[in-house]
C-alpha cells in the first residue's frame, strides 16, 4: 500500500505546483490588464492563452462578476484555486500519508 500512498503524495505535490503556477499567472495577467498591454506582445498572448479558458468560463457562468469596468473574475478564479489547493491537495496528501 505504500506505493499507492507515495503515488497520492506525488500527485498532490504536482497538483499543488500546477495550482501555484496558475495562481501566479492569474495575478500577473490581472496586473498586466491594468496598463493596457500590446495585444500582439508574445508574453501577453501567452498569458491570455493560459488564463482565458479559466476566466472565460467563469465570465460566462457568473456574469455578475463584471461590475461596470471592474472585472472580479480573476479574484474569483484565485479564490477557487485556493479552495482546490486547500481542500483537494490537502486531502490527497493526507490520504497518501495514511496509506504510507
N, C-alpha and C positions, 0 to 999 in steps of 0.2 A: 504493500500500500504506500510505501514511502516514495515510489516512483510517481504515483498519481499526485501525492502531496507536493513533490518537487515541481511537477508539471503545472499544478494550480498556482503555486507561488511564482513560478517564472511567468505564467500567463498574466497574473496580476501585476507583476512588475512591468511587463511590456505594455499592458493596457494603461498603467499609470504614466509611463513615458509618452505614449501617444496622446493621452489627455493633456498632459503638461505642455506638449508641443502645440496642440490645438489652442490651448489657453493662451500661450504666448503669441501665436499668430493672430488670434482674435483681438487681443489687446493692441498689437501693432497695427492691425487693419483699422481699428477704431481710431487710433491716434492719427494715422495717415489720412483718414477720411476728413479730419478737421481742417486740413491745409489745402484742399483742392488739388490732388495729385494729378500728374500727367497720366491719362489712361493708357498710353502706349508704352510707358515705362515697364520693363520686364519684371521688376520687383512688384510693382503694383498689380500687374496682370497675374502673377503667380499667387499673390495674397488673395486676390479676388477669386481665382480658380479654386483655392483651398477653402475659403470661408463661405463662398456663395451657396454651395449645396446645403450647408447648415442654416445660414441666415435666410436664404430664400424660402426654405420650408417653414421656418418659424414665422416669417412675414406673411406667408400665405395662410398659415393656420391661425395666427394670432395678429390680425391687422391692427388691433388696438395698441400694439407695441410701438407704433409710429404715431407720435403726438405732434402734429404740425411739422416743423422741420427737424425735430429731435427724434432720432431712431434709437429706441431702447432694446432693439433686437440683440445687439452684441452683449448687452448686460444679461439678458435672459439666457443667451447661449452660455455665457460664463457661469451663471448660476446652475444651469443644467449640467454642465461639465463638472462643476464642483460637487454636485449631488451624486453623479455617477461615480466620481473618484472616491468620495467618502463612503458610499454605500456598496457599490458593486465590487470595486477593487478591494476594499477592506474585507468584504465578505469572502471573496475568493482567497485572499491572503490568509484569513483566519481558518477557512476550511482546509487550505493546504497545510497549515501548521498543525491542525488537529489530526490530519491523515499522516503526518510525517512521523 
